[in-house]
Amino acid sequence: MQQRQTIHLGELSKHLGHAARHLFETVLAPLGLFYLLFTLTNGFNILNLGANYQGVLEGTVVVAAAAIYTVGGSRRRKKTA
């Protein structure tokens, strides 16, 4: 006789939520930042912006993205604690 396995939906949704957050943090966010920097670089080249200014502006975008990501992560941790 076959044994039946019961899947509890509460646990399944918890795991799916964790997997979605992990997917965003490890794949989608870095790809989005790469696409943004790639677009900025091409736009700066079209505008004939100097190489020094390109580096400064791209660095500012990376620092701003890291700050937003850090602040968002600390707010998430405070809500769950």
N, CA, C and O atoms as a GROMACS GRO file, in nm:
protein
  324
    1MET      N    1   0.083  -0.118   0.000
    1MET     CA    2   0.000   0.000   0.000
    1MET      C    3   0.088   0.125   0.000
    1MET      O    4   0.187   0.132   0.073
    2GLN      N    5   0.050   0.223  -0.082
    2GLN     CA    6   0.127   0.346  -0.091
    2GLN      C    7   0.096   0.437   0.026
    2GLN      O    8  -0.018   0.446   0.072
    3GLN      N    9   0.201   0.505   0.073
    3GLN     CA   10   0.180   0.605   0.178
    3GLN      C   11   0.158   0.739   0.112
    3GLN      O   12   0.220   0.771   0.010
    4ARG      N   13   0.071   0.817   0.169
    4ARG     CA   14   0.043   0.949   0.115
    4ARG      C   15   0.121   1.054   0.194
    4ARG      O   16   0.138   1.044   0.315
    5GLN      N   17   0.168   1.153   0.121
    5GLN     CA   18   0.243   1.261   0.184
    5GLN      C   19   0.155   1.385   0.188
    5GLN      O   20   0.093   1.422   0.088
    6THR      N   21   0.150   1.449   0.304
    6THR     CA   22   0.070   1.569   0.321
    6THR      C   23   0.161   1.691   0.311
    6THR      O   24   0.266   1.697   0.375
    7ILE      N   25   0.119   1.786   0.231
    7ILE     CA   26   0.193   1.910   0.218
    7ILE      C   27   0.113   2.020   0.286
    7ILE      O   28  -0.002   2.045   0.250
    8HIS      N   29   0.173   2.082   0.384
    8HIS     CA   30   0.106   2.191   0.456
    8HIS      C   31   0.133   2.322   0.381
    8HIS      O   32   0.249   2.359   0.361
    9LEU      N   33   0.028   2.390   0.342
    9LEU     CA   34   0.042   2.509   0.258
    9LEU      C   35   0.110   2.624   0.332
    9LEU      O   36   0.176   2.707   0.268
   10GLY      N   37   0.095   2.632   0.462
   10GLY     CA   38   0.161   2.738   0.536
   10GLY      C   39   0.312   2.728   0.525
   10GLY      O   40   0.379   2.829   0.502
   11GLU      N   41   0.364   2.609   0.539
   11GLU     CA   42   0.508   2.589   0.527
   11GLU      C   43   0.555   2.610   0.383
   11GLU      O   44   0.663   2.664   0.360
   12LEU      N   45   0.474   2.567   0.288
   12LEU     CA   46   0.510   2.584   0.148
   12LEU      C   47   0.519   2.732   0.111
   12LEU      O   48   0.613   2.773   0.044
   13SER      N   49   0.422   2.811   0.155
   13SER     CA   50   0.426   2.954   0.123
   13SER      C   51   0.544   3.022   0.190
   13SER      O   52   0.601   3.116   0.134
   14LYS      N   53   0.580   2.977   0.310
   14LYS     CA   54   0.696   3.034   0.378
   14LYS      C   55   0.823   3.006   0.299
   14LYS      O   56   0.908   3.095   0.284
   15HIS      N   57   0.838   2.885   0.249
   15HIS     CA   58   0.956   2.848   0.170
   15HIS      C   59   0.958   2.922   0.036
   15HIS      O   60   1.064   2.964  -0.010
   16LEU      N   61   0.843   2.936  -0.027
   16LEU     CA   62   0.837   3.008  -0.154
   16LEU      C   63   0.872   3.155  -0.135
   16LEU      O   64   0.939   3.214  -0.220
   17GLY      N   65   0.826   3.216  -0.026
   17GLY     CA   66   0.861   3.355   0.001
   17GLY      C   67   1.010   3.372   0.023
   17GLY      O   68   1.069   3.469  -0.025
   18HIS      N   69   1.072   3.278   0.094
   18HIS     CA   70   1.216   3.283   0.116
   18HIS      C   71   1.291   3.263  -0.016
   18HIS      O   72   1.391   3.330  -0.041
   19ALA      N   73   1.242   3.173  -0.099
   19ALA     CA   74   1.307   3.148  -0.228
   19ALA      C   75   1.297   3.269  -0.319
   19ALA      O   76   1.393   3.302  -0.389
   20ALA      N   77   1.183   3.337  -0.319
   20ALA     CA   78   1.166   3.455  -0.403
   20ALA      C   79   1.259   3.567  -0.356
   20ALA      O   80   1.320   3.635  -0.439
   21ARG      N   81   1.271   3.586  -0.226
   21ARG     CA   82   1.362   3.689  -0.174
   21ARG      C   83   1.506   3.655  -0.209
   21ARG      O   84   1.583   3.743  -0.246
   22HIS      N   85   1.542   3.529  -0.197
   22HIS     CA   86   1.678   3.485  -0.231
   22HIS      C   87   1.706   3.505  -0.380
   22HIS      O   88   1.815   3.548  -0.417
   23LEU      N   89   1.608   3.473  -0.464
   23LEU     CA   90   1.624   3.492  -0.609
   23LEU      C   91   1.647   3.639  -0.641
   23LEU      O   92   1.733   3.673  -0.722
   24PHE      N   93   1.569   3.727  -0.578
   24PHE     CA   94   1.585   3.870  -0.604
   24PHE      C   95   1.723   3.918  -0.560
   24PHE      O   96   1.790   3.990  -0.634
   25GLU      N   97   1.766   3.878  -0.440
   25GLU     CA   98   1.892   3.927  -0.387
   25GLU      C   99   2.013   3.875  -0.463
   25GLU      O  100   2.113   3.946  -0.475
   26THR      N  101   2.005   3.755  -0.516
   26THR     CA  102   2.124   3.696  -0.578
   26THR      C  103   2.127   3.708  -0.730
   26THR      O  104   2.235   3.702  -0.790
   27VAL      N  105   2.011   3.726  -0.794
   27VAL     CA  106   2.009   3.727  -0.940
   27VAL      C  107   1.953   3.858  -0.996
   27VAL      O  108   2.021   3.926  -1.074
   28LEU      N  109   1.833   3.893  -0.957
   28LEU     CA  110   1.765   4.005  -1.020
   28LEU      C  111   1.826   4.141  -0.984
   28LEU      O  112   1.841   4.226  -1.072
   29ALA      N  113   1.862   4.162  -0.859
   29ALA     CA  114   1.921   4.291  -0.820
   29ALA      C  115   2.056   4.315  -0.889
   29ALA      O  116   2.077   4.423  -0.944
   30PRO      N  117   2.149   4.217  -0.889
   30PRO     CA  118   2.274   4.241  -0.962
   30PRO      C  119   2.255   4.260  -1.112
   30PRO      O  120   2.324   4.342  -1.173
   31LEU      N  121   2.163   4.185  -1.172
   31LEU     CA  122   2.137   4.204  -1.315
   31LEU      C  123   2.078   4.342  -1.343
   31LEU      O  124   2.112   4.405  -1.443
   32GLY      N  125   1.991   4.388  -1.256
   32GLY     CA  126   1.935   4.521  -1.272
   32GLY      C  127   2.042   4.629  -1.260
   32GLY      O  128   2.042   4.725  -1.337
   33LEU      N  129   2.132   4.613  -1.164
   33LEU     CA  130   2.241   4.710  -1.150
   33LEU      C  131   2.334   4.707  -1.270
   33LEU      O  132   2.380   4.811  -1.316
   34PHE      N  133   2.363   4.588  -1.321
   34PHE     CA  134   2.447   4.575  -1.440
   34PHE      C  135   2.381   4.646  -1.558
   34PHE      O  136   2.447   4.720  -1.631
   35TYR      N  137   2.251   4.623  -1.578
   35TYR     CA  138   2.180   4.685  -1.690
   35TYR      C  139   2.180   4.837  -1.676
   35TYR      O  140   2.196   4.908  -1.774
   36LEU      N  141   2.160   4.886  -1.553
   36LEU     CA  142   2.161   5.030  -1.529
   36LEU      C  143   2.298   5.090  -1.562
   36LEU      O  144   2.306   5.193  -1.629
   37LEU      N  145   2.405   5.027  -1.515
   37LEU     CA  146   2.539   5.079  -1.542
   37LEU      C  147   2.574   5.070  -1.691
   37LEU      O  148   2.637   5.161  -1.746
   38PHE      N  149   2.533   4.964  -1.755
   38PHE     CA  150   2.556   4.948  -1.899
   38PHE      C  151   2.486   5.059  -1.976
   38PHE      O  152   2.543   5.118  -2.068
   39THR      N  153   2.361   5.087  -1.939
   39THR     CA  154   2.284   5.192  -2.005
   39THR      C  155   2.347   5.329  -1.979
   39THR      O  156   2.356   5.411  -2.070
   40LEU      N  157   2.390   5.354  -1.855
   40LEU     CA  158   2.455   5.481  -1.824
   40LEU      C  159   2.583   5.499  -1.905
   40LEU      O  160   2.608   5.607  -1.959
   41THR      N  161   2.663   5.396  -1.913
   41THR     CA  162   2.788   5.404  -1.988
   41THR      C  163   2.763   5.436  -2.134
   41THR      O  164   2.829   5.523  -2.192
   42ASN      N  165   2.667   5.367  -2.194
   42ASN     CA  166   2.634   5.395  -2.335
   42ASN      C  167   2.581   5.537  -2.352
   42ASN      O  168   2.616   5.605  -2.448
   43GLY      N  169   2.496   5.581  -2.260
   43GLY     CA  170   2.443   5.717  -2.267
   43GLY      C  171   2.552   5.821  -2.252
   43GLY      O  172   2.551   5.922  -2.323
   44PHE      N  173   2.647   5.797  -2.161
   44PHE     CA  174   2.757   5.891  -2.142
   44PHE      C  175   2.845   5.896  -2.267
   44PHE      O  176   2.894   6.003  -2.305
   45ASN      N  177   2.865   5.783  -2.330
   45ASN     CA  178   2.944   5.781  -2.454
   45ASN      C  179   2.874   5.856  -2.567
   45ASN      O  180   2.939   5.927  -2.644
   46ILE      N  181   2.744   5.841  -2.575
   46ILE     CA  182   2.668   5.914  -2.677
   46ILE      C  183   2.676   6.064  -2.653
   46ILE      O  184   2.684   6.142  -2.748
   47LEU      N  185   2.675   6.104  -2.526
   47LEU     CA  186   2.682   6.246  -2.491
   47LEU      C  187   2.824   6.301  -2.494
   47LEU      O  188   2.846   6.420  -2.467
   48ASN      N  189   2.922   6.217  -2.526
   48ASN     CA  190   3.064   6.256  -2.528
   48ASN      C  191   3.110   6.312  -2.394
   48ASN      O  192   3.184   6.410  -2.389
   49LEU      N  193   3.064   6.250  -2.286
   49LEU     CA  194   3.105   6.290  -2.151
   49LEU      C  195   3.244   6.236  -2.124
   49LEU      O  196   3.276   6.124  -2.164
   50GLY      N  197   3.327   6.313  -2.056
   50GLY     CA  198   3.464   6.271  -2.029
   50GLY      C  199   3.470   6.144  -1.944
   50GLY      O  200   3.378   6.116  -1.866
   51ALA      N  201   3.578   6.069  -1.959
   51ALA     CA  202   3.595   5.943  -1.888
   51ALA      C  203   3.598   5.963  -1.737
   51ALA      O  204   3.547   5.880  -1.662
   52ASN      N  205   3.658   6.074  -1.692
   52ASN     CA  206   3.665   6.100  -1.548
   52ASN      C  207   3.526   6.121  -1.490
   52ASN      O  208   3.494   6.069  -1.383
   53TYR      N  209   3.443   6.196  -1.560
   53TYR     CA  210   3.308   6.220  -1.512
   53TYR      C  211   3.224   6.092  -1.517
   53TYR      O  212   3.139   6.071  -1.431
   54GLN      N  213   3.248   6.008  -1.616
   54GLN     CA  214   3.175   5.882  -1.624
   54GLN      C  215   3.201   5.797  -1.501
   54GLN      O  216   3.109   5.742  -1.441
   55GLY      N  217   3.327   5.786  -1.463
   55GLY     CA  218   3.361   5.706  -1.345
   55GLY      C  219   3.300   5.761  -1.217
   55GLY      O  220   3.252   5.685  -1.133
   56VAL      N  221   3.302   5.892  -1.203
   56VAL     CA  222   3.243   5.954  -1.083
   56VAL      C  223   3.093   5.929  -1.078
   56VAL      O  224   3.040   5.893  -0.973
   57LEU      N  225   3.026   5.948  -1.189
   57LEU     CA  226   2.880   5.928  -1.190
   57LEU      C  227   2.842   5.782  -1.171
   57LEU      O  228   2.746   5.752  -1.101
   58GLU      N  229   2.915   5.691  -1.232
   58GLU     CA  230   2.886   5.548  -1.213
   58GLU      C  231   2.913   5.507  -1.069
   58GLU      O  232   2.838   5.428  -1.012
   59GLY      N  233   3.019   5.558  -1.010
   59GLY     CA  234   3.048   5.529  -0.870
   59GLY      C  235   2.939   5.581  -0.778
   59GLY      O  236   2.903   5.516  -0.680
   60THR      N  237   2.887   5.700  -0.809
   60THR     CA  238   2.778   5.756  -0.730
   60THR      C  239   2.654   5.667  -0.739
   60THR      O  240   2.585   5.647  -0.639
   61VAL      N  241   2.626   5.615  -0.856
   61VAL     CA  242   2.511   5.526  -0.872
   61VAL      C  243   2.530   5.398  -0.792
   61VAL      O  244   2.436   5.351  -0.728
   62VAL      N  245   2.649   5.341  -0.793
   62VAL     CA  246   2.675   5.219  -0.718
   62VAL      C  247   2.662   5.244  -0.568
   62VAL      O  248   2.602   5.163  -0.496
   63VAL      N  249   2.717   5.353  -0.520
   63VAL     CA  250   2.708   5.385  -0.376
   63VAL      C  251   2.563   5.409  -0.336
   63VAL      O  252   2.520   5.363  -0.230
   64ALA      N  253   2.487   5.480  -0.419
   64ALA     CA  254   2.346   5.504  -0.389
   64ALA      C  255   2.267   5.373  -0.387
   64ALA      O  256   2.182   5.354  -0.300
   65ALA      N  257   2.295   5.285  -0.481
   65ALA     CA  258   2.226   5.156  -0.484
   65ALA      C  259   2.260   5.072  -0.362
   65ALA      O  260   2.172   5.007  -0.305
   66ALA      N  261   2.386   5.074  -0.320
   66ALA     CA  262   2.426   4.999  -0.200
   66ALA      C  263   2.360   5.057  -0.076
   66ALA      O  264   2.318   4.982   0.012
   67ALA      N  265   2.350   5.190  -0.069
   67ALA     CA  266   2.286   5.253   0.047
   67ALA      C  267   2.138   5.219   0.054
   67ALA      O  268   2.085   5.189   0.161
   68ILE      N  269   2.070   5.223  -0.061
   68ILE     CA  270   1.928   5.189  -0.064
   68ILE      C  271   1.908   5.043  -0.025
   68ILE      O  272   1.815   5.011   0.050
   69TYR      N  273   1.992   4.955  -0.074
   69TYR     CA  274   1.982   4.812  -0.043
   69TYR      C  275   2.007   4.788   0.106
   69TYR      O  276   1.938   4.706   0.168
   70THR      N  277   2.104   4.858   0.164
   70THR     CA  278   2.136   4.841   0.306
   70THR      C  279   2.024   4.893   0.394
   70THR      O  280   1.984   4.827   0.490
   71VAL      N  281   1.972   5.011   0.362
   71VAL     CA  282   1.862   5.067   0.442
   71VAL      C  283   1.739   4.980   0.431
   71VAL      O  284   1.671   4.956   0.531
   72GLY      N  285   1.709   4.932   0.312
   72GLY     CA  286   1.593   4.843   0.295
   72GLY      C  287   1.609   4.714   0.373
   72GLY      O  288   1.512   4.664   0.430
   73GLY      N  289   1.728   4.658   0.377
   73GLY     CA  290   1.754   4.536   0.452
   73GLY      C  291   1.742   4.556   0.601
   73GLY      O  292   1.691   4.469   0.672
   74SER      N  293   1.789   4.671   0.652
   74SER     CA  294   1.780   4.695   0.796
   74SER      C  295   1.635   4.719   0.837
   74SER      O  296   1.597   4.682   0.947
   75ARG      N  297   1.555   4.780   0.751
   75ARG     CA  298   1.414   4.799   0.783
   75ARG      C  299   1.340   4.667   0.785
   75ARG      O  300   1.251   4.646   0.867
   76ARG      N  301   1.376   4.576   0.693
   76ARG     CA  302   1.312   4.443   0.692
   76ARG      C  303   1.345   4.368   0.820
   76ARG      O  304   1.258   4.302   0.876
   77ARG      N  305   1.468   4.377   0.865
   77ARG     CA  306   1.507   4.304   0.986
   77ARG      C  307   1.436   4.359   1.108
   77ARG      O  308   1.400   4.282   1.197
   78LYS      N  309   1.415   4.490   1.116
   78LYS     CA  310   1.346   4.550   1.231
   78LYS      C  311   1.201   4.505   1.236
   78LYS      O  312   1.147   4.483   1.345
   79LYS      N  313   1.136   4.492   1.120
   79LYS     CA  314   0.996   4.451   1.118
   79LYS      C  315   0.978   4.307   1.164
   79LYS      O  316   0.881   4.275   1.232
   80THR      N  317   1.074   4.219   1.127
   80THR     CA  318   1.059   4.079   1.163
   80THR      C  319   1.104   4.051   1.305
   80THR      O  320   1.061   3.951   1.364
   81ALA      N  321   1.188   4.136   1.363
   81ALA     CA  322   1.238   4.112   1.499
   81ALA      C  323   1.137   4.150   1.603
   81ALA      O  324   1.164   4.136   1.723
   0.00000   0.00000   0.00000
